[in-house]
Amino acid sequence: MSDSPAGTGPAAGQWQSAARLTILLDEDDKWRHGPLHHEIVRRARDAGLAGASVWRGLEGYGASSRIHTSRILDLAEHLPVLVMVVDEVQRLRTFVQQNSEVLAGVNVVLSDVEIWHPTLGVAR
């Protein structure tokens, strides 16, 4: 860590306000015979959003309260999937509204975040 003042030294950069869209679904959720998470990521890219990532969970439960886990191979199905998209809050709100048919039946959460942007040209 550097004790350099903001904007100087090797750790120079700035924080920028943004938002994180978190979509929680089941790995078996489908959209037109394909994985729902693929469709969400494709639509986020097509909408020009800053970035999207998908994580497959190891364990979780939903409304049924039945725990799904990867620890027992025979039960390694219906695992949780998390899709995370980061961009400006209004762009994410618009994305959700324009894609409400794809997001029906899944949990959608919008959170304020801050993104660190290092100063360009900083040696690594």
C-alpha positions, 0 to 999 in steps of 0.5 A: 500500500502506498501513502501517496496522496490521491492522484500521485504515486504508483497507486494513483487513480480515482473512484467512480460511482456505478451500480451492480446488477446481481441476478440470482438464478438456477443453473437449469433455468432456460430461455428458448432451449439454452441456458438463461445466464447465456441469454442475459450475458448476450443481452447485456453485451448487446445493450453495450453495458460495461461488463458481465460475469457469471458464477456457478455456486457451490451450494444454495437454496431458494423458495423450496428451502431444499439445499442444493450442493456440489458436495454430493455428486448425485445431487450436483444439480440445480446449483445457484448461478449468479450473473453480475453486471456493472454499469451506470445505475440508469443504464442497468434500470433500463436494461432490466425494464427492457428485458423483463420477460427474460428476468421474470421468475429470478431474483434481481438486485440493484446495488450502488458500488464504486469502481476504482479506475487507476490513472492511465500510464501507471507502470505495473 
